[in-house]
Amino acid sequence: MVGGGPAGSVTAALLAERGRRVLLLDKARFPRHKACSDYVNPFGARILADLGLDAELAALGAHRMEAMLIHAPGGQRFLADFGAAAPGARVLGLTRYRLDVLLLDRARAAGVEVCEGAHVRDVIVETRGARGVVATIDGSRELLRAPLIIGADGRHGVVARALGIGCSPPWPRHTGLAAHYRGIGGLDRWGEMHVGRGGYAGLAPLEEGLTNVAFVSASQAVMARPGSLEAYFVAGLEGIPAVAEKLAGAERIGAIRGVGPMAHGTRRAAGDGFLLVGDSASFLDPFTGQGIAEALQGALLAAPIADAALRAGDLSARALAPYRAARRRAFRAKHQVAWLVQAFIATPPLMDYATARLDRRPESSQTLAGVLGGLYAAHRALTPAFLARLLRP
Ligand SMILES: Cc1cc2nc3c(=O)[nH]c(=O)nc-3n(C[C@H](O)[C@H](O)[C@H](O)COP(=O)(O)OP(=O)(O)OC[C@H]3O[C@@H](n4cnc5c(N)ncnc54)[C@H](O)[C@@H]3O)c2cc1C
């Protein structure tokens, strides 16, 4: 397993629980911070509950929210109320510093051998496909062989790159910057998304009174900035008046972490001797807040198929093809909704128009909240009837 984020830790744990020997390599040492808005959507929160982690999440102080308040550039807003879409549905706000180490410890407890500080540099490919990795561990180069290589190494990861199957989409090319703040009030029951004209900001309440503040904008604008990254981040947030108001008097804690361009794809998520889970397979943009949930769901899809292939001793692309099919069924419509949402964000008048209608049309806003939260089948937000109801004057 390459990578010990949510995708890698959970896939590894599920395989170990099925009796498989798993070695997980991560270049980081945990706990570690990660550029993220630290928000687990209701579907992801349900998976974490099903994994038996509710008590630990509560003990870590995970903030439970019912909704996301979405603001359009023109001041219109609507509440994506997950609790109304499915009673009891909650979003979790918890720093990745805490969440990821919880999941990694769970993998260890399941019997996974975890090797931190192990930087995978390349994949060993032989005639029958991926057969191992080359890693730097404690300064020395190691060749590690395994019947199955699982890439869970995030966007633009080394596994997809070494196998030559990365194919990032030309649009959107966004960079995400995120930091933690203390002293932001008025965010108990919900987090907030604010779409501005030069980017969008997200605010998510977390454990111990912290709030995650993120700003996402065009990667080109970030690269062409005249001053420091910090000045760019602050100016971006101040450029959205409602966000500037929330930040007045708040204090930033720690560094600003950034990633860009964020969108990443691959031509196939499985092939001879390998599988890709989580961001290493694909990631579009954090606006819909489904990255962690998708990493967890990908783990649930991958583990039984990888286990069956390992038991049969057949790690061919054909034996692993059910994983590709399962991902298509699970994610295709979700990704189409995410693309559609990006189109609205990129077109301020359309975003203003749709947000005003969502605010007035509880049935439409409930459907969209259910879809964005992973609580309803995503195709419900793609039907002509839904779009006509949403967009009629
Ligand atoms: C700015 C921003 C905000 C976001 N906000 C949200 C949000 O609020 N909610 C949400 O659900 N999603 C959000 N996401 C997306 C979310 O962060 C990802 O979808 C999620 O982290 C995917 O998990 P993963 O396990 O696939 O990958 P990651 O969490 O990226 O984990 C990959 C792991 O692989 C390790 N690794 C990488 N390369 C190597 C290597 N060569 N050798 C060894 N180890 C390696 C890394 O150290 C890391 O630990 C956001 C993303 C960004 C960029």
PDBQT file of the ligand as one rigid body, heavy atoms in Angstrom, charges set to zero:
ROOT
HETATM    1  C1  LIG A 401      -7.567  22.596  -0.294  1.00  0.00    +0.000 C 
HETATM    2  C2  LIG A 401      -8.308  21.299  -0.193  1.00  0.00    +0.000 A 
HETATM    3  C3  LIG A 401      -9.439  21.214   0.585  1.00  0.00    +0.000 A 
HETATM    4  C4  LIG A 401     -10.123  20.003   0.690  1.00  0.00    +0.000 A 
HETATM    5  N1  LIG A 401     -11.210  19.928   1.494  1.00  0.00    +0.000 NA
HETATM    6  C5  LIG A 401     -11.886  18.769   1.622  1.00  0.00    +0.000 A 
HETATM    7  C6  LIG A 401     -12.966  18.648   2.526  1.00  0.00    +0.000 A 
HETATM    8  O1  LIG A 401     -13.324  19.562   3.250  1.00  0.00    +0.000 OA
HETATM    9  N2  LIG A 401     -13.621  17.458   2.593  1.00  0.00    +0.000 N 
HETATM   10  C7  LIG A 401     -13.245  16.385   1.846  1.00  0.00    +0.000 A 
HETATM   11  O2  LIG A 401     -13.886  15.341   1.944  1.00  0.00    +0.000 OA
HETATM   12  N3  LIG A 401     -12.193  16.469   1.002  1.00  0.00    +0.000 NA
HETATM   13  C8  LIG A 401     -11.491  17.616   0.895  1.00  0.00    +0.000 A 
HETATM   14  N4  LIG A 401     -10.411  17.687   0.086  1.00  0.00    +0.000 N 
HETATM   15  C9  LIG A 401     -10.001  16.478  -0.619  1.00  0.00    +0.000 C 
HETATM   16  C10 LIG A 401      -9.328  15.501   0.353  1.00  0.00    +0.000 C 
HETATM   17  O3  LIG A 401      -8.250  16.131   0.980  1.00  0.00    +0.000 OA
HETATM   18  C11 LIG A 401      -8.874  14.270  -0.396  1.00  0.00    +0.000 C 
HETATM   19  O4  LIG A 401      -9.886  13.820  -1.261  1.00  0.00    +0.000 OA
HETATM   20  C12 LIG A 401      -8.459  13.140   0.553  1.00  0.00    +0.000 C 
HETATM   21  O5  LIG A 401      -7.371  13.545   1.327  1.00  0.00    +0.000 OA
HETATM   22  C13 LIG A 401      -8.110  11.883  -0.228  1.00  0.00    +0.000 C 
HETATM   23  O6  LIG A 401      -7.541  10.932   0.608  1.00  0.00    +0.000 OA
HETATM   24  P1  LIG A 401      -6.428   9.957   0.061  1.00  0.00    +0.000 P 
HETATM   25  O7  LIG A 401      -6.157   8.989   1.151  1.00  0.00    +0.000 OA
HETATM   26  O8  LIG A 401      -6.799   9.468  -1.274  1.00  0.00    +0.000 OA
HETATM   27  O9  LIG A 401      -5.138  10.866  -0.197  1.00  0.00    +0.000 OA
HETATM   28  P2  LIG A 401      -4.280  11.755   0.806  1.00  0.00    +0.000 P 
HETATM   29  O10 LIG A 401      -5.084  12.152   1.961  1.00  0.00    +0.000 OA
HETATM   30  O11 LIG A 401      -3.653  12.795  -0.049  1.00  0.00    +0.000 OA
HETATM   31  O12 LIG A 401      -3.148  10.772   1.335  1.00  0.00    +0.000 OA
HETATM   32  C14 LIG A 401      -2.096  10.368   0.516  1.00  0.00    +0.000 C 
HETATM   33  C15 LIG A 401      -0.958   9.870   1.399  1.00  0.00    +0.000 C 
HETATM   34  O13 LIG A 401       0.052   9.342   0.549  1.00  0.00    +0.000 OA
HETATM   35  C16 LIG A 401       1.317   9.746   1.005  1.00  0.00    +0.000 C 
HETATM   36  N5  LIG A 401       2.207   9.757  -0.152  1.00  0.00    +0.000 N 
HETATM   37  C17 LIG A 401       2.114  10.545  -1.254  1.00  0.00    +0.000 A 
HETATM   38  N6  LIG A 401       3.119  10.272  -2.107  1.00  0.00    +0.000 NA
HETATM   39  C18 LIG A 401       3.839   9.288  -1.528  1.00  0.00    +0.000 A 
HETATM   40  C19 LIG A 401       5.018   8.575  -1.918  1.00  0.00    +0.000 A 
HETATM   41  N7  LIG A 401       5.628   8.831  -3.081  1.00  0.00    +0.000 N 
HETATM   42  N8  LIG A 401       5.509   7.643  -1.081  1.00  0.00    +0.000 NA
HETATM   43  C20 LIG A 401       4.889   7.371   0.106  1.00  0.00    +0.000 A 
HETATM   44  N9  LIG A 401       3.800   8.015   0.526  1.00  0.00    +0.000 NA
HETATM   45  C21 LIG A 401       3.267   8.955  -0.284  1.00  0.00    +0.000 A 
HETATM   46  C22 LIG A 401       1.089  11.119   1.590  1.00  0.00    +0.000 C 
HETATM   47  O14 LIG A 401       2.087  11.451   2.556  1.00  0.00    +0.000 OA
HETATM   48  C23 LIG A 401      -0.302  10.976   2.199  1.00  0.00    +0.000 C 
HETATM   49  O15 LIG A 401      -0.248  10.631   3.576  1.00  0.00    +0.000 OA
HETATM   50  C24 LIG A 401      -9.683  18.874  -0.034  1.00  0.00    +0.000 A 
HETATM   51  C25 LIG A 401      -8.546  18.955  -0.825  1.00  0.00    +0.000 A 
HETATM   52  C26 LIG A 401      -7.847  20.147  -0.901  1.00  0.00    +0.000 A 
HETATM   53  C27 LIG A 401      -6.618  20.201  -1.746  1.00  0.00    +0.000 C 
ENDROOT
TORSDOF 0
